[in-house]
Amino acid sequence: MTPNVIMLVVLIAVTALASFAACAILSNMLGSSEQKEKFRKQKELETEIKKAKQDLLHTIQKQQGLTLKYVKSDDRYIHTLCEGELLAKLGLSSETVVGKDLRDFLPQKYAEEKLQSYRKAWEGEQVNYEQRLNGVDYLVSLRPVFENGQVVEVIGSGVDITPQKEHEKRLKESFALGRTLIDSLPLGILVVDQEKKIIAINEACGKMFQLDQPIQSYMGKNVADYHHVYFEHVEKEGKRVGEMIRNHQPVVDEVSFKGGRILRRSYRPFYMEEELKGHLWTFEDITERKRMELANRKAKEEAEKANQAKSEFLSNMSHELRTPLNGILGFYQLLELDETLNDKQRGFVAEIGKGGRHLLELINEILDLSRIEAGKLKISTKRVNINEMMKECIDFTSPSAHQKGIHIRYQENAATDQYVVADPVRLRQIILNLVDNAIKYNRDNGEIFIEYTNQESFFAVHIRDTGIGIPKEKQDMVFEPFYRMNHTSVEGTGIGLSVVKRLLTLMGGRMGVESEFGKGSDFWFSLPLASHHEGSKEDTIVQADKNPQKPVRTKVLYIEDNLANIQLVLEIFETLESVSLISALTGAEGIIAAREQMPDVILCDLHLPDLNGFEVIKALKTNPKTADIPILAVSANAMEENIHRALEAGFLEYITKPLDIASFIQQISKHLV
């Protein structure tokens, strides 16, 4: 029984008791003073009772909820009491309710809904109902009052439940939002209790496991009953799942399902207040990812095979192309030294040299590009004096510039003590390529300006010409392999600038071009600045001695199967009176000749008809008699990995074909006694 109802019962009891006492006093009153005193006390008691009734009514009016009473008159339920602060919240008052039926002061919809509860209470039921009126949610309890087995009135009490309803609403919204978020996740989520019964599952999990019923219908079912439906190896996976649960440790693994599907599975124990409540599983379908990984792995393997095949092809082509070029350029260099040739013959020789050098340039650039793309080009950076390097390259290209009447203006003072971090060999290649292009694409009697700028920690070199220029829309294209500008008769491979830019990238540098068609181009590159101090030995740029000192009389053994190459080297050594040449056409013959002739230096080609050069050097080094003879490799294979392998095998030098006669003489002179 609610406090409001108890208070109402007390009020009724007090009223009845007061009426009974008053009647007793009146019936016994006599005219005596004693009777007068009793009458006075009766009046005082009536006053106190009246005051108590007023206080009780006031208390009922001030209660937070409401208290009501009603009786039935015909088919109407008339309120005899309705008080409390809740009444005002509902937009009502005691005056609008007392003495009236629900239909007299409520909208018809609300009145009819509440009348059903009023009827049930009058029929003897205890009724509770919730209602919302004017934005207020409230709960009413109705209790019938019996007299002689008949309901004579109904007493009710109401309380404001708006805060509870708002809280319940927020909980529902939060649950709905959480459910929406969980269902929107691409991961399948499954939660089971200690008995492996499903207590939560999301939509993604239902789709992933191809459930054909609403996911709610799976609640409470044992997840182990479905293992045979999905797992390829039921017993194995059952043991695995059991092991994961027993360990109570987070686990991530991959599991194969029937139909070739692969899922990434994550397990984590589910705790509440440090008590294990169940097990959380998440699933991600990685079937397509695995297929892509497999496809990518196969593609990578195929690409590696293709790269290997390309490298072998280029290596073989390099050897096959360089071998005849060795004879062409070698004899060209010898003919250049022949003073008996007339002008016409010298012109022919010049054309031979021009064509041979162009072919050699093409081969070298293709090999460089291939090595860069395959990631096999090794860069060895050190401190390089940019001024000394530039002067060397200008000296080398000056004859070509002079033939076209081109004047090279060099800002030498700006780079006197500037050092950059670069590979000296590759930096020389970069500068020579850019200066050579500035000459080839310049106009006759034009100019080339070589200038420098500092860009924070980088040193920039600008090589600007007064030539034909490059249209703006084609300036980025000139760095693409094999790109050649239209409407130009200048010979070239279209590879040089591509190789130059990639070499600079490998050395941590940058490159660009600014050009205006018809007015010339400014090709620039920048490299990291090195610390500014005196150069060490490794900074010194070694130039080939154009007039090397002739060594004393020595014997050189040349193991080579190509007669033209032997003839070329023989002709070169004839210019050196102190050197005699012994030749052998096979590896086996060369080993025998070395033991018998004991040469001062051995030149060995790496590609021989019987043994390769590595087998030859192994045989010579293992023989005490020939172990100390200097052995130099001579090969048309210019691949860097072959050079590295040869030097590791014990060759003191690696001389590439076609031979540069001055460089060739210098290389072997270091080992002649």
C-alpha positions as CSV (number, residue, x, y, z in Angstrom):
1,M,0.0,0.0,0.0
2,T,1.5,3.4,-1.0
3,P,2.0,6.2,1.5
4,N,-0.8,8.3,-0.1
5,V,-3.3,5.5,0.4
6,I,-2.2,4.9,4.1
7,M,-2.7,8.6,4.8
8,L,-6.2,8.5,3.3
9,V,-7.2,5.5,5.4
10,V,-5.9,7.3,8.5
11,L,-8.1,10.3,7.6
12,I,-11.2,8.2,7.3
13,A,-10.5,6.4,10.6
14,V,-10.0,9.6,12.5
15,T,-13.2,11.1,11.0
16,A,-15.3,8.0,12.1
17,L,-13.8,8.0,15.5
18,A,-14.5,11.7,16.0
19,S,-18.2,11.3,15.0
20,F,-18.7,8.3,17.3
21,A,-17.1,10.2,20.3
22,A,-19.3,13.3,19.6
23,C,-22.5,11.2,19.6
24,A,-21.5,9.5,22.9
25,I,-20.8,12.8,24.6
26,L,-24.1,14.3,23.4
27,S,-26.2,11.4,24.5
28,N,-24.7,11.5,28.0
29,M,-24.7,15.2,28.6
30,L,-26.4,16.4,31.7
31,G,-26.9,19.9,32.8
32,S,-24.2,19.7,35.4
33,S,-20.9,21.4,35.4
34,E,-19.3,18.1,34.7
35,Q,-21.5,17.8,31.6
36,K,-20.5,21.3,30.6
37,E,-16.9,20.4,30.9
38,K,-17.4,17.4,28.8
39,F,-19.2,19.4,26.1
40,R,-16.3,21.9,26.1
41,K,-13.8,19.1,25.6
42,Q,-16.0,17.7,22.8
43,K,-15.9,21.0,21.0
44,E,-12.1,21.2,21.4
45,L,-11.9,17.7,20.0
46,E,-14.0,18.5,17.0
47,T,-11.8,21.6,16.4
48,E,-8.7,19.4,16.5
49,I,-10.2,16.8,14.2
50,K,-11.2,19.5,11.7
51,K,-7.7,20.9,11.9
52,A,-6.2,17.4,11.4
53,K,-8.4,16.9,8.4
54,Q,-7.3,20.2,6.9
55,D,-3.6,19.4,7.6
56,L,-4.0,16.0,6.0
57,L,-5.7,17.5,2.9
58,H,-3.0,20.1,2.7
59,T,-0.4,17.3,2.9
60,I,-2.1,15.4,0.1
61,Q,-2.2,18.6,-2.0
62,K,1.6,19.2,-1.4
63,Q,2.7,15.6,-2.3
64,Q,4.8,15.2,-5.4
65,G,2.4,12.7,-6.9
66,L,-1.3,12.6,-6.7
67,T,-4.1,10.9,-4.7
68,L,-7.6,10.3,-6.1
69,K,-10.8,8.6,-5.2
70,Y,-13.8,7.8,-7.4
71,V,-17.2,6.2,-7.1
72,K,-19.6,4.8,-9.7
73,S,-22.9,6.5,-10.6
74,D,-24.8,4.7,-13.4
75,D,-22.1,4.3,-16.1
76,R,-20.0,7.2,-14.9
77,Y,-17.1,7.2,-12.6
78,I,-17.2,10.3,-10.5
79,H,-14.1,11.6,-8.7
80,T,-14.6,12.5,-5.1
81,L,-11.0,13.4,-4.5
82,C,-8.0,14.4,-6.6
83,E,-5.1,16.3,-5.1
84,G,-1.2,16.5,-5.5
85,E,1.4,18.4,-7.4
86,L,1.4,16.0,-10.2
87,L,-2.1,17.2,-11.0
88,A,-0.7,20.7,-11.9
89,K,2.0,19.1,-14.1
90,L,-0.7,17.4,-16.1
91,G,-2.4,20.8,-16.6
92,L,-5.3,19.9,-14.3
93,S,-6.7,21.0,-10.9
94,S,-8.9,19.6,-8.2
95,E,-11.8,21.8,-9.3
96,T,-11.6,20.5,-12.9
97,V,-11.6,16.8,-11.7
98,V,-13.6,16.4,-8.5
99,G,-17.3,15.6,-9.1
100,K,-16.6,14.8,-12.8
101,D,-16.1,11.8,-15.0
102,L,-12.9,11.3,-17.1
103,R,-14.8,12.2,-20.2
104,D,-15.7,15.6,-18.8
105,F,-12.1,17.0,-18.7
106,L,-9.9,14.7,-20.8
107,P,-9.7,14.4,-24.6
108,Q,-11.7,11.4,-25.8
109,K,-8.7,9.3,-26.7
110,Y,-7.1,9.6,-23.3
111,A,-10.4,9.2,-21.5
112,E,-11.3,6.0,-23.2
113,E,-7.9,4.4,-22.5
114,K,-8.1,5.3,-18.8
115,L,-11.8,4.2,-18.5
116,Q,-10.7,0.6,-19.3
117,S,-8.5,0.6,-16.2
118,Y,-11.2,2.4,-14.1
119,R,-13.8,-0.3,-15.0
120,K,-11.3,-3.2,-14.2
121,A,-10.6,-1.6,-10.8
122,W,-14.4,-1.2,-10.0
123,E,-14.8,-4.9,-10.9
124,G,-12.4,-5.7,-8.1
125,E,-8.9,-5.8,-9.8
126,Q,-5.8,-4.0,-8.7
127,V,-4.8,-2.0,-11.8
128,N,-1.6,-0.2,-12.8
129,Y,-1.4,1.8,-16.0
130,E,1.0,4.3,-17.6
131,Q,-0.1,7.4,-19.4
132,R,1.4,10.5,-21.0
133,L,-0.4,13.8,-20.9
134,N,0.9,17.2,-21.8
135,G,4.5,15.9,-22.1
136,V,4.5,14.2,-18.7
137,D,4.8,10.4,-18.2
138,Y,3.1,9.1,-15.1
139,L,2.1,5.8,-13.4
140,V,-1.3,5.3,-11.7
141,S,-2.2,2.5,-9.3
142,L,-5.9,1.8,-8.6
143,R,-7.1,-0.2,-5.6
144,P,-10.8,-1.1,-4.9
145,V,-12.3,-0.6,-1.5
146,F,-14.7,-3.4,-0.5
147,E,-17.7,-3.2,1.9
148,N,-19.7,-6.3,2.5
149,G,-18.0,-7.9,-0.5
150,Q,-18.9,-5.0,-2.8
151,V,-16.7,-2.3,-4.2
152,V,-17.9,1.0,-2.7
153,E,-15.1,3.2,-4.0
154,V,-11.7,3.1,-5.6
155,I,-8.6,4.8,-4.2
156,G,-5.7,5.6,-6.5
157,S,-2.2,7.2,-6.4
158,G,0.0,8.5,-9.2
159,V,3.7,9.3,-9.6
160,D,5.7,11.2,-12.2
161,I,7.9,8.7,-14.1
162,T,9.1,11.2,-16.8
163,P,12.8,10.9,-15.7
164,Q,12.7,7.1,-15.7
165,K,11.0,7.2,-19.2
166,E,13.7,9.6,-20.5
167,H,16.4,7.4,-19.1
168,E,14.8,4.3,-20.6
169,K,14.5,6.2,-23.9
170,R,18.2,7.1,-23.8
171,L,19.1,3.5,-23.1
172,K,17.0,2.3,-26.0
173,E,18.6,4.9,-28.3
174,S,22.1,4.0,-27.1
175,F,21.3,0.3,-27.6
176,A,19.9,1.0,-31.0
177,L,23.0,3.1,-31.9
178,G,25.3,0.4,-30.6
179,R,23.5,-2.2,-32.5
180,T,23.6,-0.1,-35.7
181,L,27.3,0.5,-35.3
182,I,28.0,-3.2,-34.7
183,D,25.9,-4.2,-37.6
184,S,27.6,-1.7,-39.9
185,L,31.0,-3.0,-39.1
186,P,32.6,-5.1,-41.9
187,L,33.9,-7.5,-39.2
188,G,31.8,-10.5,-38.2
189,I,31.2,-10.4,-34.4
190,L,30.2,-13.4,-32.3
191,V,29.9,-13.6,-28.5
192,V,29.3,-16.9,-26.7
193,D,28.9,-17.6,-23.0
194,Q,30.8,-20.1,-20.8
195,E,28.5,-22.9,-22.2
196,K,29.4,-21.9,-25.8
197,K,25.9,-20.6,-26.3
198,I,25.4,-17.6,-28.6
199,I,24.5,-14.4,-26.8
200,A,25.4,-11.8,-29.5
201,I,25.9,-11.8,-33.2
202,N,25.9,-9.1,-35.8
203,E,24.6,-8.8,-39.4
204,A,28.1,-9.1,-40.9
205,C,28.7,-12.4,-39.1
206,G,25.4,-13.7,-40.4
207,K,26.3,-12.8,-44.0
208,M,29.8,-14.2,-43.6
209,F,28.5,-17.5,-42.3
210,Q,25.6,-17.4,-44.8
211,L,22.9,-17.8,-42.1
212,D,19.5,-18.4,-43.7
213,Q,17.4,-17.4,-40.6
214,P,17.2,-14.0,-38.8
215,I,20.2,-13.7,-36.5
216,Q,18.0,-13.4,-33.4
217,S,16.8,-17.0,-33.9
218,Y,20.4,-18.2,-33.3
219,M,20.5,-16.7,-29.8
220,G,21.0,-19.4,-27.1
221,K,22.2,-22.1,-29.6
222,N,25.4,-23.9,-29.1
223,V,28.0,-22.7,-31.5
224,A,29.8,-26.0,-31.6
225,D,26.8,-27.5,-33.3
226,Y,27.8,-25.6,-36.5
227,H,31.5,-26.5,-36.7
228,H,30.8,-29.3,-39.1
229,V,28.9,-26.9,-41.4
230,Y,31.9,-24.6,-41.9
231,F,35.2,-26.1,-41.0
232,E,37.2,-28.2,-43.4
233,H,38.9,-30.0,-40.6
234,V,36.2,-30.2,-37.8
235,E,38.2,-32.2,-35.2
236,K,41.4,-30.1,-35.7
237,E,39.5,-26.8,-35.5
238,G,37.5,-28.0,-32.5
239,K,40.7,-28.7,-30.6
240,R,42.1,-25.4,-31.6
241,V,39.0,-23.5,-30.4
242,G,39.1,-25.3,-27.1
243,E,42.7,-24.6,-26.6
244,M,42.2,-20.8,-27.3
245,I,39.3,-20.7,-24.8
246,R,41.2,-22.6,-22.1
247,N,44.2,-20.2,-22.3
248,H,42.0,-17.1,-21.9
249,Q,44.6,-15.1,-24.0
250,P,43.9,-13.0,-27.0
251,V,44.7,-14.8,-30.3
252,V,44.7,-13.9,-34.0
253,D,45.0,-16.6,-36.6
254,E,43.8,-17.6,-40.1
255,V,41.4,-20.5,-40.6
256,S,40.2,-22.2,-43.8
257,F,36.5,-22.8,-44.3
258,K,34.7,-25.0,-46.7
259,G,34.3,-23.6,-50.2
260,G,37.9,-22.3,-50.2
261,R,37.2,-19.3,-48.0
262,I,39.9,-18.0,-45.6
263,L,38.9,-16.0,-42.5
264,R,41.1,-14.0,-40.2
265,R,39.9,-14.9,-36.8
266,S,40.5,-13.0,-33.5
267,Y,39.6,-14.3,-30.1
268,R,39.4,-12.3,-26.8
269,P,37.9,-13.4,-23.5
270,F,35.0,-11.3,-22.4
271,Y,35.1,-10.0,-18.7
272,M,32.7,-7.9,-16.6
273,E,34.0,-6.7,-13.2
274,E,37.0,-9.1,-13.5
275,E,34.7,-12.0,-14.0
276,L,34.8,-14.1,-17.1
277,K,31.4,-13.9,-18.8
278,G,32.1,-15.3,-22.2
279,H,34.2,-15.2,-25.4
280,L,34.3,-12.6,-28.1
281,W,35.2,-13.7,-31.7
282,T,35.7,-11.5,-34.7
283,F,36.0,-12.6,-38.3
284,E,37.3,-11.0,-41.4
285,D,36.9,-12.6,-44.8
286,I,40.4,-12.3,-46.4
287,T,39.8,-14.8,-49.2
288,E,40.2,-12.1,-51.9
289,R,43.2,-10.6,-50.2
290,K,44.9,-14.0,-50.1
291,R,44.1,-14.6,-53.7
292,M,45.6,-11.2,-54.6
293,E,48.7,-11.9,-52.4
294,L,49.1,-15.2,-54.2
295,A,48.6,-13.5,-57.6
296,N,51.1,-10.7,-56.6
297,R,53.6,-13.2,-55.4
298,K,53.3,-15.1,-58.7
299,A,53.5,-11.9,-60.6
300,K,56.6,-10.9,-58.6
301,E,58.2,-14.2,-59.3
302,E,57.4,-13.8,-63.0
303,A,58.8,-10.3,-62.9
304,E,61.9,-11.5,-61.2
305,K,62.3,-14.2,-63.8
306,A,61.7,-11.6,-66.6
307,N,64.3,-9.3,-65.0
308,Q,66.7,-12.1,-64.7
309,A,66.1,-13.1,-68.3
310,K,66.5,-9.4,-69.3
311,S,69.7,-9.1,-67.4
312,E,71.1,-12.2,-69.0
313,F,69.9,-11.0,-72.4
314,L,71.5,-7.6,-71.9
315,S,74.7,-9.2,-70.6
316,N,74.9,-11.5,-73.6
317,M,74.0,-8.7,-76.0
318,S,76.5,-6.4,-74.3
319,H,79.2,-9.0,-74.9
320,E,78.1,-9.7,-78.5
321,L,77.9,-6.1,-79.4
322,R,81.0,-4.9,-77.6
323,T,83.2,-7.6,-79.1
324,P,83.0,-6.4,-82.7
325,L,83.0,-2.8,-81.5
326,N,86.2,-3.5,-79.8
327,G,87.8,-4.2,-83.1
328,I,86.1,-1.3,-84.9
329,L,86.9,1.4,-82.3
330,G,90.3,-0.1,-81.5
331,F,91.5,0.0,-85.1
332,Y,89.9,3.4,-85.5
333,Q,92.1,4.7,-82.7
334,L,95.1,3.2,-84.4
335,L,94.2,4.6,-87.7
336,E,93.8,8.1,-86.1
337,L,97.5,7.9,-85.2
338,D,98.5,6.9,-88.7
339,E,100.1,10.0,-90.2
340,T,100.3,8.5,-93.7
341,L,96.5,8.9,-94.3
342,N,95.3,11.5,-96.7
343,D,92.4,13.9,-95.9
344,K,89.8,11.7,-97.6
345,Q,91.0,8.6,-95.7
346,R,90.9,10.6,-92.4
347,G,87.3,11.6,-93.2
348,F,86.4,7.9,-93.6
349,V,88.2,7.1,-90.3
350,A,86.4,9.9,-88.5
351,E,83.0,8.5,-89.7
352,I,84.0,5.0,-88.5
353,G,84.8,6.5,-85.1
354,K,81.6,8.6,-85.0
355,G,79.4,5.6,-85.8
356,G,81.3,3.3,-83.4
357,R,81.1,5.8,-80.5
358,H,77.4,6.3,-81.1
359,L,76.8,2.6,-80.9
360,L,78.9,2.3,-77.8
361,E,77.0,5.2,-76.2
362,L,73.7,3.5,-77.0
363,I,74.9,0.2,-75.5
364,N,76.2,1.9,-72.3
365,E,73.0,3.9,-71.8
366,I,70.7,0.9,-72.3
367,L,72.8,-1.1,-69.8
368,D,72.7,1.8,-67.3
369,L,69.0,2.2,-67.6
370,S,68.4,-1.5,-67.2
371,R,70.6,-1.7,-64.1
372,I,68.8,1.3,-62.6
373,E,65.3,-0.2,-63.3
374,A,66.4,-3.5,-61.8
375,G,67.9,-1.8,-58.7
376,K,71.3,-3.3,-59.4
377,L,73.2,-0.1,-60.1
378,K,75.6,0.6,-57.2
379,I,76.5,4.1,-56.3
380,S,79.6,4.9,-54.3
381,T,79.4,8.5,-53.0
382,K,82.3,10.6,-51.7
383,R,83.4,14.2,-51.5
384,V,83.9,15.5,-55.0
385,N,85.3,19.0,-56.0
386,I,82.7,20.2,-58.5
387,N,85.1,22.8,-60.0
388,E,87.8,20.2,-60.8
389,M,85.2,17.8,-62.2
390,M,83.7,20.6,-64.4
391,K,87.0,21.7,-65.8
392,E,87.9,18.1,-66.7
393,C,84.6,17.7,-68.6
394,I,84.9,21.1,-70.3
395,D,88.4,20.1,-71.5
396,F,87.0,16.8,-72.8
397,T,84.1,18.4,-74.8
398,S,85.9,21.6,-76.0
399,P,87.0,20.0,-79.3
400,S,83.3,19.3,-80.2
401,A,82.3,22.8,-79.2
402,H,85.1,24.3,-81.2
403,Q,84.0,22.5,-84.3
404,K,80.6,24.3,-84.1
405,G,82.1,27.6,-83.1
406,I,80.4,27.4,-79.7
407,H,82.0,29.3,-76.8
408,I,81.7,27.8,-73.3
409,R,81.5,30.5,-70.6
410,Y,82.3,29.0,-67.2
411,Q,81.6,30.7,-63.8
412,E,84.7,29.1,-62.3
413,N,85.2,31.4,-59.3
414,A,81.8,30.4,-57.8
415,A,82.8,26.8,-57.4
416,T,86.5,26.9,-56.5
417,D,86.1,25.3,-53.1
418,Q,82.7,23.7,-53.4
419,Y,82.4,20.0,-52.6
420,V,79.4,17.8,-53.3
421,V,78.4,14.3,-52.2
422,A,78.4,12.2,-55.4
423,D,79.8,9.2,-57.2
424,P,82.7,10.7,-59.2
425,V,82.3,8.3,-62.1
426,R,78.5,8.9,-62.4
427,L,78.9,12.7,-61.8
428,R,81.4,12.8,-64.7
429,Q,78.8,10.9,-66.8
430,I,76.1,13.4,-65.9
431,I,78.1,16.5,-66.7
432,L,79.4,15.1,-70.0
433,N,75.9,14.2,-71.1
434,L,74.5,17.6,-70.3
435,V,77.4,19.6,-71.8
436,D,77.4,17.4,-74.9
437,N,73.6,18.0,-75.3
438,A,74.2,21.7,-75.0
439,I,76.7,21.5,-77.8
440,K,74.6,19.2,-80.1
441,Y,71.3,21.1,-79.7
442,N,72.9,24.6,-79.9
443,R,73.1,26.8,-82.9
444,D,76.4,27.3,-84.7
445,N,78.5,30.0,-83.1
446,G,76.3,29.9,-80.1
447,E,77.1,30.0,-76.4
448,I,77.0,27.8,-73.3
449,F,76.8,29.3,-69.8
450,I,77.8,27.1,-66.9
451,E,76.7,28.8,-63.6
452,Y,76.2,27.8,-60.0
453,T,73.7,28.6,-57.2
454,N,73.4,27.6,-53.6
455,Q,70.0,26.1,-52.5
456,E,70.2,25.6,-48.7
457,S,72.1,22.3,-48.3
458,F,72.3,21.7,-52.0
459,F,74.7,23.0,-54.7
460,A,73.0,23.6,-58.1
461,V,74.7,23.5,-61.5
462,H,73.1,25.3,-64.5
463,I,74.1,24.4,-68.0
464,R,72.4,26.9,-70.3
465,D,72.6,27.0,-74.1
466,T,71.4,29.3,-76.8
467,G,69.9,26.5,-78.9
468,I,66.6,25.5,-80.3
469,G,64.8,25.1,-76.9
470,I,62.0,22.8,-75.9
471,P,58.2,23.6,-76.0
472,K,56.7,23.9,-72.5
473,E,54.3,21.0,-73.0
474,K,57.2,18.7,-73.9
475,Q,59.7,19.6,-71.2
476,D,58.7,16.8,-68.8
477,M,58.8,14.3,-71.7
478,V,62.5,14.8,-72.4
479,F,63.3,12.8,-69.2
480,E,61.4,9.7,-70.5
481,P,63.4,6.9,-72.0
482,F,63.7,6.9,-75.8
483,Y,62.0,10.2,-76.2
484,R,63.2,12.2,-79.2
485,M,62.1,15.6,-80.3
486,N,60.6,15.9,-83.7
487,H,62.1,18.1,-86.4
488,T,65.7,17.7,-85.3
489,S,68.5,16.0,-87.2
490,V,70.7,15.7,-84.1
491,E,71.8,12.2,-83.6
492,G,71.0,10.6,-80.2
493,T,69.5,7.7,-78.4
494,G,66.8,9.4,-76.4
495,I,68.1,7.6,-73.2
496,G,70.7,9.9,-71.9
497,L,68.6,12.4,-70.0
498,S,66.5,9.6,-68.5
499,V,69.7,7.9,-67.2
500,V,71.0,11.3,-65.9
501,K,67.9,12.1,-63.9
502,R,67.8,8.6,-62.3
503,L,71.4,8.7,-61.4
504,L,70.9,12.0,-59.7
505,T,68.0,10.6,-57.8
506,L,70.1,7.7,-56.6
507,M,72.7,10.2,-55.3
508,G,70.1,12.2,-53.5
509,G,70.0,15.0,-56.0
510,R,67.4,16.7,-58.2
511,M,67.1,17.8,-61.8
512,G,65.0,20.0,-64.0
513,V,64.8,22.1,-67.1
514,E,63.6,25.6,-68.0
515,S,63.3,26.3,-71.6
516,E,61.7,28.6,-74.2
517,F,61.2,27.2,-77.7
518,G,63.6,28.9,-80.1
519,K,65.6,30.7,-77.3
520,G,67.6,27.9,-75.6
521,S,67.4,25.7,-72.6
522,D,68.7,25.7,-69.0
523,F,69.2,22.2,-67.7
524,W,70.1,22.2,-64.0
525,F,70.9,19.7,-61.4
526,S,71.6,19.9,-57.6
527,L,73.5,17.6,-55.3
528,P,74.0,17.7,-51.5
529,L,76.8,19.9,-50.3
530,A,79.7,18.2,-48.5
531,S,81.5,19.6,-45.5
532,H,83.8,22.4,-46.5
533,H,87.5,21.4,-45.9
534,E,90.5,20.5,-47.8
535,G,90.0,17.5,-50.2
536,S,91.5,14.1,-49.3
537,K,93.0,11.7,-51.6
538,E,89.6,10.2,-52.5
539,D,88.4,13.7,-53.6
540,T,91.1,13.9,-56.3
541,I,89.9,13.3,-59.8
542,V,92.3,11.0,-61.6
543,Q,92.7,11.8,-65.2
544,A,94.0,9.4,-67.8
545,D,97.6,10.1,-68.7
546,K,97.4,10.9,-72.4
547,N,101.2,10.2,-72.7
548,P,101.9,7.4,-70.3
549,Q,105.5,6.4,-69.7
550,K,106.6,3.4,-71.7
551,P,107.5,0.5,-69.4
552,V,110.6,-1.6,-69.7
553,R,110.7,-4.8,-71.9
554,T,108.0,-7.2,-70.5
555,K,105.9,-10.2,-71.7
556,V,102.1,-10.0,-71.7
557,L,100.0,-13.2,-72.2
558,Y,96.6,-12.5,-73.8
559,I,94.1,-15.4,-73.5
560,E,91.5,-14.6,-76.1
561,D,89.6,-16.6,-78.7
562,N,88.8,-13.6,-81.0
563,L,91.6,-13.2,-83.5
564,A,90.5,-9.6,-84.3
565,N,90.9,-8.6,-80.6
566,I,94.3,-10.3,-80.4
567,Q,95.4,-8.4,-83.5
568,L,94.2,-5.2,-82.0
569,V,96.1,-5.6,-78.8
570,L,99.2,-6.7,-80.8
571,E,99.0,-3.5,-82.8
572,I,98.6,-1.5,-79.6
573,F,101.7,-3.1,-78.1
574,E,103.7,-2.5,-81.2
575,T,103.5,1.2,-80.3
576,L,105.2,0.2,-77.1
577,E,108.6,-1.1,-78.0
578,S,109.2,-2.6,-74.5
579,V,106.2,-4.9,-74.5
580,S,105.9,-8.3,-76.3
581,L,102.6,-10.2,-76.7
582,I,102.0,-13.9,-76.3
583,S,98.5,-15.2,-77.2
584,A,96.4,-18.3,-76.4
585,L,93.0,-19.1,-78.0
586,T,91.6,-21.2,-75.2
587,G,91.7,-21.3,-71.5
588,A,93.6,-24.6,-71.3
589,E,96.2,-23.3,-73.7
590,G,96.5,-20.1,-71.7
591,I,97.1,-22.0,-68.5
592,I,99.9,-24.0,-70.2
593,A,101.4,-20.9,-71.7
594,A,101.4,-19.1,-68.4
595,R,103.3,-22.0,-66.8
596,E,105.8,-22.3,-69.6
597,Q,106.4,-18.6,-70.6
598,M,106.0,-17.0,-67.1
599,P,104.7,-13.7,-68.4
600,D,104.8,-10.5,-66.4
601,V,101.1,-9.8,-66.8
602,I,98.2,-11.9,-68.0
603,L,95.2,-10.5,-69.9
604,C,92.3,-13.0,-69.8
605,D,89.0,-12.8,-71.6
606,L,86.1,-14.1,-69.5
607,H,84.3,-15.8,-72.3
608,L,86.4,-18.6,-73.8
609,P,85.4,-21.7,-75.8
610,D,86.4,-24.2,-73.2
611,L,87.0,-22.7,-69.8
612,N,85.7,-19.3,-68.6
613,G,87.9,-16.7,-67.1
614,F,87.0,-17.6,-63.5
615,E,88.1,-21.2,-64.0
616,V,91.4,-20.0,-65.6
617,I,92.3,-17.6,-62.7
618,K,91.4,-20.3,-60.2
619,A,93.8,-22.7,-61.9
620,L,96.6,-20.1,-62.1
621,K,96.2,-19.0,-58.5
622,T,96.3,-22.5,-57.1
623,N,99.6,-23.2,-58.9
624,P,102.5,-21.8,-56.8
625,K,104.5,-21.1,-60.0
626,T,101.8,-18.7,-61.5
627,A,100.0,-17.6,-58.3
628,D,101.8,-14.2,-58.1
629,I,101.4,-13.2,-61.7
630,P,99.1,-10.1,-62.1
631,I,95.9,-11.2,-64.0
632,L,93.6,-8.6,-65.6
633,A,90.2,-9.4,-66.9
634,V,89.2,-8.3,-70.4
635,S,85.6,-8.6,-71.3
636,A,82.8,-7.1,-73.4
637,N,80.4,-7.7,-70.5
638,A,80.1,-4.4,-68.7
639,M,77.4,-5.5,-66.2
640,E,78.3,-4.2,-62.7
641,E,77.7,-7.5,-61.0
642,N,80.1,-9.2,-63.4
643,I,82.8,-6.6,-62.6
644,H,82.3,-7.1,-58.9
645,R,82.4,-10.8,-59.2
646,A,85.7,-10.7,-61.2
647,L,87.4,-8.4,-58.7
648,E,86.4,-10.7,-55.9
649,A,87.8,-13.7,-57.8
650,G,91.3,-12.1,-57.8
651,F,91.5,-10.1,-61.1
652,L,93.4,-6.9,-60.4
653,E,91.6,-4.9,-63.1
654,Y,88.5,-5.2,-65.2
655,I,89.0,-3.8,-68.6
656,T,85.9,-3.4,-70.7
657,K,85.6,-3.7,-74.5
658,P,85.7,-1.7,-76.7
659,L,89.2,-0.7,-75.5
660,D,90.1,3.0,-75.0
661,I,93.7,2.7,-76.0
662,A,95.1,5.4,-73.7
663,S,93.2,4.1,-70.7
664,F,94.1,0.5,-71.6
665,I,97.8,1.3,-71.7
666,Q,97.6,3.1,-68.4
667,Q,95.8,0.2,-66.7
668,I,98.3,-2.5,-67.7
669,S,101.3,-0.2,-67.1
670,K,100.5,-0.2,-63.4
671,H,101.3,-3.9,-63.3
672,L,104.3,-4.1,-65.7
673,V,107.8,-4.3,-64.2
